[in-house]
Amino acid sequence: FGFGFGLPGPLLLFALGGLALTSFRSSRGVEASDSAGAALCLQVACYCDNRSESLYSRLGSVARGANTQTAAGLQNLVSDSCLAMLRSSKDWLAGRTASETSGLLRNDVEQGFNRLVVVERAKWESEQGSLTRSAPGQPTYMVATLVVLLRKGSALPNISGSQDLREAIQTLAAEVSVEDNLLGAEL
């Protein structure tokens, strides 16, 4: 009947391949309408010469006033944290980003988020034990870390200067402000 490898053969193969991929993705819990996800980590190192007017106190007041029991409250926490980081740009010393985004066959972004959170919590525990101060009230340094899980997002840019850090913070704040995009956050 002459199917051979003319026009109908490759079309049939592509159709079967598409069906197999769709069925594979459905078996992993990924539907065709689902958007790709992202786990993003943003860190800002700052000089805190005056704790009451530094990023330290700004983030403290944001965290104390946050209602993390609701999606809107969590969204406000991340947005206000990004705003506080932007307002402390004169004290920035360094910045770092890490991003994990899902792809066609990868749907483990939540695992990436959990890994980023555990790594940052482990750093906190080890660094707390080694902190010593020369005298109370002396200036200190701090690193603010924000880890978010987004329903849809793109990788943050690598940081090589203050403009890159500003762009990364603004990008994160913009993606978090999209309704129903923020799934989880740790500050």
C-alpha positions in Angstrom: 0.0 0.0 0.0 3.1 2.2 -0.3 3.5 4.0 3.1 7.3 4.0 2.8 9.0 7.2 4.1 7.1 9.7 2.0 5.1 12.6 3.6 2.6 10.4 5.6 5.4 8.4 7.3 7.2 11.2 9.1 3.9 12.9 10.0 2.7 9.7 11.6 6.0 9.3 13.5 5.8 12.9 14.8 2.2 12.3 15.9 3.1 9.1 17.8 6.1 10.9 19.3 4.0 13.8 20.5 1.4 11.4 21.9 4.1 9.5 23.8 5.6 12.7 25.2 2.2 14.0 26.3 1.5 10.6 28.0 4.9 10.6 29.7 4.4 14.2 31.0 0.9 13.3 32.2 2.3 10.3 34.1 4.7 12.7 35.9 1.9 15.0 36.9 2.6 17.7 34.3 -0.3 18.8 32.2 0.1 20.6 28.9 -1.5 23.7 30.4 1.0 23.9 33.4 3.6 26.6 33.2 7.3 26.0 33.9 8.3 26.7 37.5 11.4 28.3 39.1 13.2 28.2 42.4 15.2 31.4 42.8 17.7 32.4 45.5 18.9 36.0 45.9 21.5 37.1 48.4 22.6 40.6 49.2 25.7 41.3 51.5 25.5 44.6 53.2 27.4 46.8 55.6 25.4 47.7 58.7 27.0 50.6 60.4 23.8 51.5 62.2 21.5 48.6 63.0 18.4 50.8 63.6 18.6 52.3 60.1 20.1 49.5 58.1 18.7 46.6 55.9 18.8 44.5 59.1 16.2 46.6 60.8 14.1 47.1 57.6 13.9 43.4 57.0 13.1 42.8 60.7 10.2 45.1 60.6 8.9 43.6 57.3 9.1 40.1 58.8 7.4 41.1 62.1 4.5 42.7 60.2 4.1 39.9 57.7 1.0 37.7 57.6 2.5 34.5 56.0 -0.7 32.5 56.5 -2.2 34.0 53.3 -0.9 34.1 49.8 -1.3 37.9 49.7 0.6 38.2 52.9 3.5 36.1 51.6 3.5 38.1 48.4 3.7 41.3 50.4 6.6 39.9 52.5 8.7 39.2 49.4 7.8 42.4 47.6 8.5 44.5 50.8 11.8 42.6 51.3 12.9 43.4 47.7 12.0 47.0 48.2 14.0 47.2 51.4 17.0 45.6 49.6 16.7 48.2 46.8 16.5 51.1 49.3 19.7 49.9 51.0 21.8 50.0 47.8 24.4 52.4 49.3 25.4 49.6 51.8 25.7 46.8 49.2 28.9 44.9 49.2 28.1 41.9 47.1 25.3 39.9 45.6 24.6 36.4 44.4 21.8 34.6 42.6 21.0 30.9 42.1 18.2 29.7 39.8 16.6 26.3 39.1 14.0 26.3 36.4 11.9 23.4 35.1 12.2 22.2 31.5 10.4 20.0 29.1 11.1 16.7 30.9 12.0 18.2 34.4 9.4 18.8 36.9 11.3 18.8 40.2 11.5 22.6 40.9 10.0 22.1 44.3 12.9 19.8 45.2 15.3 22.5 44.0 13.6 25.0 46.2 13.8 22.7 49.2 17.5 22.1 48.5 18.2 25.8 48.3 16.4 26.4 51.6 18.2 23.6 53.4 21.6 24.8 52.1 20.9 28.4 53.3 19.6 27.2 56.7 22.7 25.0 57.2 24.9 28.1 56.5 23.0 30.1 59.1 23.4 27.4 61.7 27.2 27.1 61.1 27.8 30.9 60.9 25.8 31.7 64.1 28.2 29.5 66.1 31.3 31.4 64.8 30.1 34.9 65.2 32.0 37.1 67.7 31.8 40.8 68.2 34.6 43.1 69.4 32.1 45.3 71.3 28.4 45.8 71.5 27.0 48.3 69.0 30.0 48.0 66.6 29.2 48.0 62.9 28.6 44.5 61.4 28.0 42.9 58.0 25.0 40.9 57.1 23.8 38.7 54.2 20.1 38.8 53.5 18.9 35.7 51.6 15.6 35.3 49.8 14.5 32.0 48.4 11.3 31.8 46.4 9.3 29.1 44.5 7.4 30.5 41.6 4.7 28.9 39.4 6.3 30.6 36.4 9.6 32.4 36.3 12.9 32.8 34.6 16.5 32.5 35.8 17.9 35.5 37.6 20.9 37.2 36.0 24.4 36.4 37.4 25.8 39.3 39.5 28.9 41.1 38.3 28.1 44.6 39.6 25.6 46.7 41.4 23.5 47.2 38.3 23.1 43.4 37.9 22.1 43.2 41.5 19.5 45.9 41.1 18.1 44.2 38.0 17.9 40.8 39.8 16.0 42.3 42.7 13.6 44.2 40.4 13.1 41.1 38.3 12.3 39.0 41.3 9.9 41.6 42.7 8.1 41.8 39.3 7.7 38.1 39.0 6.4 37.8 42.6 3.8 40.5 42.0 2.0 38.4 39.3 -1.2 37.0 40.9 -1.0 33.4 42.0 2.7 33.1 40.9 4.3 32.8 44.3 4.1 29.3 45.8 6.6 29.6 48.7 9.2 31.9 50.1 11.9 31.9 52.8 13.7 35.0 54.1 
